Amino acid sequence: MNLPIDKAIKILTKVKQLGCEEVVLCPGGRNAPFVEVLSKTSLFKTTTLFEERSAGFYACGLIKKGQGPVAVITTSGTAVAELLPSVIEAYYQGLPLIIITADRPKNYRGSGAPQSIKQSKILSEFCQSTFDLEEDLTDLLEFKDSLQKPLHINICFDEPLLSIKKENYDGEFINIDKIKLTPKCTETTPDQLDFNKVKQPLVILGQLDADEASTVLPILKKLNLAIYAEAHSGLKYNNEISNQLITTGASTVGLIFKNEGFDSVIRIGGIPTLRFWRDLNNMECPVLNFSKNQFSGLSRIKEPALSIQSLKLLEEAELSSKEPAKFKSDSLMSKFYSLLEKYPNSEQSFVHKFSRTIENNSQVFLANSLPIREWDSFASPSGKVKIQTLRGANGIDGNISYFLGLAKDNITNYCLLGDLSALYDLAAGFLYKKYYQDKKIKIIIINNGGGKIFSPLFKNETFENSHDIEFSGWAKMFNLGYQKISSASDIKMSDDNEVIELIPDNSQSAKVIEEIKNLVREFGHE
């Protein structure tokens, strides 16, 4: 019997039972048993990638698209450490990411031998469960919790790793039927929601999955409360609640909250991106959180968020509605858009023009962090679009890989990201060339020569990581078309999969930011 192969098959059987249908494999020496089995079984859809960090984010995108667990399998050593960013992201998004890491035998630990690091607990802070296994796999095989966060399986293999090889391993898998999963913990029971201080709330919608948005929509209609909806909520452009939506953009939400006498906030979905949310940390007003993740998103609130399903409790509360039509100020929005005409090659104008050129019924992925904010303030899509973001830990790494994991057949998939985010994830081009050339892919890079999100915050160019890099060579390397556009009026989409590099005028972008600040100040004194 080949013990490493046998252990690999038992572990793969278990993750199959947990609902995993897809594996992202980073081939190496120590994980050779998994490489051997996965290359000769039809029971998993397997993607191979040489870069573990990209692999982890790609798997997160696959999970977000399909909603089921996806496994990433690596060799030992620093390869395991490369997964930490994506595991953190999965933890804060509540994604069932399964990490399987091969290891040398336990008696190598502390010896300094090659590829022998303390890897068994390196991810445990951000995992629902961690298994450090060698000969006895019992604990793992008896695991039946529903996955709500990452799971780490560290398995020690001794040599010989591949003493026996077969043509096909399908017949070696056992008990492949899905097991009945049990929740790890019971849901928080909201038995004492104090509505005495929550009478006239403002609703803020963060990131919502499609099923969550469909659950939330009828409740919002019934409550008839004022709403600020971020684009990744899926409800920002919904006509059924258009009379409830604040349309003056993120920069005015704090002033509207103050001027219109709101007494509280109801946040639904992921942690919001707008500045007003961070300002709530220093305000005493009550905040009710409803999300699939337990995080409150505010340091002053320690209670976990309630489930989306608990929103129905609000229907029984005596909440006063405010009519957004009284304060959404079409004149202010017209002033904002007039700035785009005044500064036609500003970054904000580029984002607006891009939003007008995308196809109907498409999917747009907005990478962290500036593109999300600019889209929320200036985008005006002419058709129906699905907005996706990567808003767990909110890092700028892994964005292109995550986007490719999200990409769907039979629609156009757009990725809008900044230049530094693109530079962080150049290895994703390998994924595209090997697996995604048959999908409709558009990667739009706003190349403003560095991290311009810091410009209004710190008067120090060191923060920006300034550069003069362009992306034509990267596009060519991975068989993508390429456009370089320096005028927003020239933005157009070809029929090809392509990289579109947008070069805004940074001086115009800075002027738009400054004039918006002035307009918002005036709005606050009206």
N, C-alpha and C positions, 0 to 999 in steps of 0.2 A: 504493500500500500504506500502510495506517495502522500505522506502526511501534509506537507504544505498545500498540495492540490486539494486534498480532502477538506482541509480547514477552509480554503478559499471557497469551495463549493457550498459548504455549510453556511458560511457568512453570506454569500450571495443568495442562497435560498431564504435566509432570514429577511434580508432587505427586500426581496421579492414579496414575501408574505406581508411586509409592512406597507406595501403598495408602490414600491419603486419599480418603474418600468424602463428607466433610462440611466445610463452611467456615463460620466465623463472620466476618461482614463488618461492618466499621465504616466506613460510607461517608464519603468526604470528597472534596476537590477533586483532590489529586494521585493518589489511587488510582482515579480515574474509569474507567480502562480495565478494571480488575477489576470494578467495579460494573456497567459496561455488559455485559460478557461473562457474569457470573454471573446477571444478571437475565434473560438470554436463552439459557440452556443448561439442559438437564435432566441433565447429567452429575454435578452435585453437589447435595447437599441444603444449602441456604444459609439461615442465620439472620442477621438483621441486628440490630445493637445499637449505640447511640450512644456507649457508655461502654467504652473500651478495657480498663480494668482488669478490669471485670466480664466482658468478652468473653473475656479470657485465662483466667480461672478457670472460666468456663462451659465453654470448650473442654477444659480439664483434666478436668472432670467427665465430658464426653462420651467422652474417651479412656478414662477409668477404667471407664466402663460398657461401651464397645464394644471396647476393647483395640487399636484401630487408630489411625493418625495422624489428627489434626484440624488444619486450618489456620485461623489468624486473620490477617485482612488489614486493614491500617490505612493511613491517609494519612501524610504526613510530619510532622516536627517533634515537639512534645512528646507527640503521640499515641503515638509509638514508646516513649517513656520510661514511659508508663502501663502497658506490658506487662511491665516488669521484674519486679514481684512474682510474676506467674504463671509467668514463665519460670524464675525461681529455684525456685518450687514444683515445676515440671515436672522441673527438673534433679535435685533431691533425691529425687523420686519415681521417676525413670527413665521419664518419659512422653514419647512421640514427638510433641511439640507443634511444629507448623510455623508459623513466624512469617514473614509476607510484608509487608514495609514499602515503601511507595512513597516515592520521594525526588526532589528536584529534581536537575538535571544536576550532575555533579561539579565543574564550574567555578564553581558557586555557593558551594562550601564555603569557610568562613573569611571570607565577605563580609558576614555579618550580615543578609543578605536574609531576608525573611519566610519562615517555614517551612523554613529551611535551617540545620539543626543538624548536629553531628557524630554522625550516627545509625548509621553503618555498623558500628561496633564496640561500640555501647552495650550489647548483650546478649551479646557474644562470650564473656565469662568463664563463662557458664552455658549455652553451646551446644556441641553435638557438632561442628557445622560452621557456618561463616558465609560467605556469598557476597555480595560487593559488586559489583553488575553494572550495566553501562550498555548498550553495544552488543553486546559479545561474551558470549553465554550459554553458551559451550562447557563451562566448568568445571562449571556446574550440571547441564547436560544429560548429562554423563558421570558424575555422582555416582550410586553404586550401593551405598553402605553401608546396612546395616540401621539404622534409627533406634532408638536406645536413650535418647536425650536430645533436647532441643530442637534444631531446625534453623532458622537465620535466613537469609532471602533478602531482601536489600535491593536494590531495582531502581529505577534512575533513569529518569524519564520526562521528555522534553522536550515542549513544546507544538508543535502542537496535540494535545491528548490524545484527542480524539474527532472526527477529521476525517471518518470514515466510520462509519456505523451500519448494522447489519443487523437483520433480524427474528429470526434464530436463528443461533447460533454453533456448534451441535453439529458441523456438517460441517467446521469449521476445525481441530478437534482431530486430532492425528496420533499414531500408534503408542500407542494407548490401553491396550494389553495391559500387565498388571503385569510389571515387570522382575524378574529374578532378583536378589535383594539378597544382598550379601555382608557378613558381620560386620565391623565396624570394627576390632575387636581380638579376639584369641583369648582364650578363657576362662582364668582363672588355674588352673594345674594344682596341686592340693593333694598334691604328692608327698612332703612331709615334715611330716605332722601328728604332733606329739609328744604322745602320750597318756600319757607317764610321769607328768605332773603333773595329768592329767585322769582321775580314777578315780571320783569320786562327784559328778557335776555336777548343778546345778539348771538346768532348761530354762526359758527365758523366751520366750514367743511374742509377737512384735509383730504389726504389720499384715501380713496375708496376703491375696492375691487368692484367689478360689474355687479356681482350678486349683492354686495353690500349697498351699492347705490340704488338698486331696485327695491331693497328693503326699506331704505331711508326715505325715498321719494314720497310715498303716500303719507308717511307720518309728517313730513315737512309741509305737505299741502294742507293737512288737517290742522296743524299748529298755526300756520299762517304767520310765522315770525320772520323778521328781517334776517337775511342770510348774506354772508360773504363766502363765496364758493371759490376755492382754488381750482385751477384747471384740471389737476389730476384727481379731483373728486368725481369727475364724470358728469357733473350736474351744472357746471358753470354756464353752459349754453342750452340748458333745458327749458323749453318753452312753457312747460307745465308750472314752473315756479318763477317765471320771469318777472312777475309783479313783486316778488319778494326779494329779488337779488339786488345787492348794492353793486353798482356798475362803475363807480368812480375810481376803482383800482386800489391796490394794497396800501398806497401811501396815505390815503385819506381815512382808513378804517378807524385809527385811533381818535382822530378828530370827530368823526361821526359818532363814535361811542360816547365821547365826552359831551358833545353839543346836544345830542338827542336824548340824553338822560337814561341810557341803558344802565341797568343795575347789576348785570351778570353776563357770563359767557357760557354757551353750550358748544363745546367742541365735539365734532363727530368725525371719526376717521383718524388718519395719521397725524403726526405732529405738524402743525401749520408752519409754513415758511415765512410768512409775513412778519415784519418788524413788531407790529402791535402784539403779537403773541409773546415775544420776549419781554415786552414792556409790562405784560401782565404779572411778571414775577415781582414787580415792585408796586403792584396795585393790590388793594384789599378786597376787590370785588370777588364774589364766589365764581368758581369755574366748575362746571360739570363735564366730565370726560366720558365719551362713549367710543370705544374702539375695540378691535379684535386683539390688540396688544394691551398689556396692563399698564403701560407707562403713562404717567400724567403729563409729561412734557414740561413741567414747571417744578423748580426746586422747592417751592414753598408748599406744594401739594404732595403729600406722601401716600395718599390713598390710591390704590390701583384704579385704572379706568374700568367702567362698567361695559358690558357687552353691547354690541349694536342692537341685539334683540331687546335689551332693557329700555330702549328708547320709548317703547309703548307706554311706559310709566308716565311719560310727559303728557300723554293725551289726557290723563286724569288730573293734571295740575292746572291751576287757574293762572295761566300765563297771559300777559297782555301783549298784543301784537302792535308793531309799528309799521306804518305803510312806507316802504322805501321810496315810493314815488315822490314823497315829500322832500327827500333829501339826497336823491341820487344825482341831481344837478347835471343835466345834459350839457349845460353851458361849460362846466368845468372839463368834461370829456372832450368837448369840441376844442377847447384851448390846448389840451394835451395833444390831440391829433394835429392841431395847427403847428405844433413844434416839430412834428415829423416832416411837414412841408417846408418849414423854415430851415431845418437841418436834414436834408434828404439823404445824406450819407452817414448819418449817425448810426450807431449800433442798434438803437431802438427802432429806427426806421427800417433797417435791414430785417429785424425780427418781424415787424409788422408786414412788410412786403412778402417775406417768406410765408407767413401764415395765410396770405391771400392767394398763393400759387399752389398750395398743396391740393392733392386730389381729394374728392369727396369719398367718405367711407374708408379713410386711410388711418394709419396708426402713427403717432408722433411720440418719440421718446425724447424727453427734455433732460439733459445731463445736468448734474450739479455744477455750479450753483446759480451763476448769473443768468443763464438762459431761462431757467424756471421763473425767476423774478421778472425778467423782461417779457416773457410770454404772458404772464398773468396781467401785466400792465398794458401791453401794446398789441397783443395778438388779436386778430379779428378774422378767424377762419370763415370762408364763404360756404363751406359744406360741413357735413358731419365728420368729426374726427375723434379718435380715441387717444387720450393723453396718458402717457406712462412716465414715471419718474423713478429714481433710485433714492428713496428718502428714509433709510433706516438710520445708519450712522452718518449719512450725508457726506461721505467722502467723494473725492473726484477720481478715485482709481476704479478701474474695471468697468467703466461706463459703456464702451463699445462692445465688450464681451457680453455684458448684461443685455444690451440692446439686441444683439444677434440671438440670444436665448429667447427674447420676446417675439422675434420676427415671425410673421405668419405667412401662409401661402395665400395667393390670389388677391392680395392687397398690396399697396405700396407702403413700405416701412421707412419712416424718416427718423433720423437721429440728428438732433441739434445739440451741439456741444462746443465748448471753448477750446482754444488751442492747447492749453496745459492739460486739460482732461484727455484730449486726443493723444498727446505725447505720453501720458501715463499708461496708455493701453495699446501701443502699436502692435503688440503680439496678436491682437484680435484679428488682424488682417489674415493671419494663417487660418483661423476659423472660417472667415468669409470665403477664402479661395478654395478651401477643401470641401465645405459643406453648403455654402449659401449663394453660389453664383446663379442658381435657378430661381431664387426669390427676388422680389423687387426691393432693392436696397438703395437708399440715398443717405449719405453721411455728409451733413452740412456742418462745417467747422468755421466758427467765428474766430478769425485770426486777428486779434488786436495787439499782438506782440507781447503778450504776458497776462498776468492775473489782474485785469483792470477792475475786478470787484473790490480790490483794496484801495483803489485811488481815492474815492471819497472818504475813506476811513482813516488812512494814514498818509501823511505828506512825506513819504519816504519811498523812493522808487525800488529800494531793495526788496520790498514785499512783492513786487510784481514779477520777478524772474523774467525780465525783459529778454527778448530774443528776436532774430530775423529769419527764423525757420519757415519754410513753406512745405506743403504736403504733396506736391506733385509726384515726387519720387516714391513716396509711400504708396500712393494710389497705383502707380505703374507697377510696383513690386508685386502687388496682389491682384492685378488684372481688373482694376476699377477705372472707369472713366474719370475725367478730371475737368473741372472748370475753376477759373480764378476770376472773381467778380469784385470790382472796386466801386461800383455804383449800384445802389439798391434798385434803381429802375431797370437794371439789366438782369435781375434774377429771373431765371427760367429753368425749367426742368427738361432734360432730354429723355429719350426712351431708354437710355442705358442705366445700368447700375453705376453709380459715380460718387466721387468726392467733390463737393462744391465748397470751395474755400472763399469765404466772404471776408473782404478787407475793409472794415469801416474806417471812417475818419475819426480818430480818437478825440480830436479837439471839438468836433461837433457833438460827439457823445457826451463829453463833459459839460458842454453848454446846455444840453437837454436836461441833464441831471440838476444843474443849478437852477434853471428856469422852472422846473417842476417844483423844486423846493419853495421857490417864491410863490408860485400859484397855490400851493398847499397852504402856505402861511396866510395868504389872502383868503382862501376858502375858510380857514379856521376863524377868521375875524368877521365873516359875513353875518 
